[in-house]
Amino acid sequence: MNRRLSALDNITLISNSDAHSPSKLGREANIFDTEVSYMSMTGALKTGKGFSGTIEFFPEEGKYHYDGHRACDVCFSPEETIRYNYLCPVCGRKLTVGVMHRVQKLADREEDFRQEAPLDYYSIIPLDEIISETIGVGPKSKAVGKIHSGLLDDLGNEFKILLDTPVADIERAGSHRLAEAVSMVRDHKVHIAPGYDGEYGKIRIFGKIARKTIKGQERLF
């Protein structure tokens, strides 16, 4: 998204996690190929040498990724918002414009633009949420916690499991379905309903997400 604006080409883009609670620390991160020292790491940020990329969530999960009006269950892409003249087709009020709309306005490159030698960025889903979907219970459940702890003990830290651990090893330590889920996330083969107007986006690995229909659509159209 950021690379669609050429003015940012010489800027090293980083990704840092928030700190709402201990379990959320380090869920997004920067990848360095340097000594672990202040001078080496700041040098990598300034020059790009020794900075290998970022680990981050799928941006569509953000609460304001797309445009929309939550009260009327209206979620629009920037193109749809322009088509409706920035007005909610249900109540007629102004739509809340999201991040992608701003990207579209600022961008001087097409949506499918790719740099010749881009830095790596890895979009992830937290391991407990992946486990949750594979066994059909909440991510804060005891069952998920038990499997999560066992995987960390057996295979190492969460980033390693999500990005590097061979799928066969994940299957051995967990299950075939879990290994399949991690593989699908790595390949970005997930189903996404973007966030809008304060509503978090939803991501599913195995089950598709039905897009909300506009309330009163049959009456209006």
C-alpha positions, 0 to 999 in steps of 0.5 A: 500500500505504501509503495504505491506512493513513489515519494516513500521509495527512499524511506525504510518502512517498519512495523511495530506491535501495539502494547495493549496487553502482554500477550499482544507484545511483539505480534508485529516486528521488524527483521534485522540481519545485523548485530544486536546493537544500537548503532547496527540497527539504526544504521540498517534503518537509515540505509536499508542495509541489514534491514530485511523486512517486516512481519505484520497483520493483514491490513484489511483487519484494521477498523478503517481499512475500507469506507462505510457506515456501520449503523447501516451495515454498508462497507464500500471499496473506494470505487463504490464510495465514489459511485455513491457520491460519498453518501450511504445508500441506506440513510443518505448520511456521509460515509466514513472514509477509510485508509484505502481511500486515502491510499487511492488519492495519494498513489501515483502507481497502480494497485498491482505495482511491485518494486524490482527488489522489494523488501520482504513483508509477511502477513500473519494471523496469530497462532492462537487464532489459527488453532482456534479456527482449526478446532472450532473453539474460541482463541482464549479457551483452555483447549487452544491454550494447551495446544499453543503452549505445546507447539511453543515447547516443541517447535520454538517461538511463534514467528518461527512456527508461522513463517519457517517451520516445515509443514510436516513438523507442524503436522507432527506436533499439532495436526494435519488441519493445523499444518494446512492452515499455517500453509494457507496463511503463508500463501495468503490463501485466506478469506477477508472481509475488510474492516470499516467505520470502526468495525474490525475486519474478519479473516477466515482460513477455511470458511468464506465470509459472506459480505453484508447486504445493504439494509433495505437494498430490495426496496431501494434498488 
